[in-house]
Amino acid sequence: MNKKRSSFSQVALVTGVTVLSFMLLSGCKSVEESVDGVIGGGTKEAVNTAAQAVARAVEEGKELTTLGNDSDSLVLEASSPVGKFSGMIIDHEIGNIEIAASADDQIRVSARIYDLNSKLVSKNLEKVLEQAAVSIQAEGTQARIRVHARDDERKDLWDWAKSKYKNNGFGVDYKIELPTAISSYKVSNNVGNIELTGLTGAFELKNEVGNVDLVSAGIAGASEINVSTGSVELDVQSLENKGKLAVNVALGEYSCHPCGYCG
């Protein structure tokens, strides 16, 4: 099946929620109307330019080029034995999330923090990077993965930067490896793509703006994928333990292979 898919990356990521959620889902008159009131004036011009690109990509099914400033970025890493963990949680704001199976009993996280190509943001980005950390936090048997300030690990880095510098125009891309002992996956993203590869368990995936790909997956238990604006592509290899998968896409496309596994 031929599919038109939009690739949301870097600068385009920060505009996706405002442009697509407000403009396409709420019927705003223009891209600029959606951006006003959400993004500060100093970043408005860059945001509006990227917003137009996102809107065209959705309408035409074209891929966006990489617009972020890769030179202003930082890669953070964390790891932990799986221990008592049986599930993982991510609540994310802006960026792509890639999760794959690991070959041992270690949870590994790589987080790349990058500027969204705004001069106003860049003035404070160095200060944000100096304070940034990534950790794997225990919540009972759940491993919560979070990027945060070193002195405030319970608040995500976006909330911290907004309160500290009145601006949070950066993205974070995750690359995560999980052992087979992890059997539940709860991932929520505002803007960006989510891709999970080679995992088995119960999936609760939510994406406001962006694509969701589930590759070589085994469904074990009740699972659900919800996407407001974007596409879903599923490659389900097995259905175990009365597993069931429900998929809801408000605006976008959905395909499943083989189709018999998907609800």
Salt bridges, closest charged atoms under 4 A:
ASP36 OD1 - LYS44 NZ 3.08
GLU60 OE1 - LYS62 NZ 3.04
ASP70 OD1 - ARG112 NH1 2.86
ASP91 OD2 - ARG144 NH1 2.72
ASP104 OD2 - ARG108 NH2 2.62
GLU139 OE2 - ARG144 NE 2.56
ASP173 OD2 - ARG112 NH2 3.52
GLU177 OE1 - ARG108 NH1 3.54
GLU208 OE2 - LYS206 NZ 3.76
ASP213 OD1 - ARG5 NH2 2.66
GLU233 OE1 - ARG5 NH1 3.53
GLU253 OE1 - LYS3 NZ 3.82
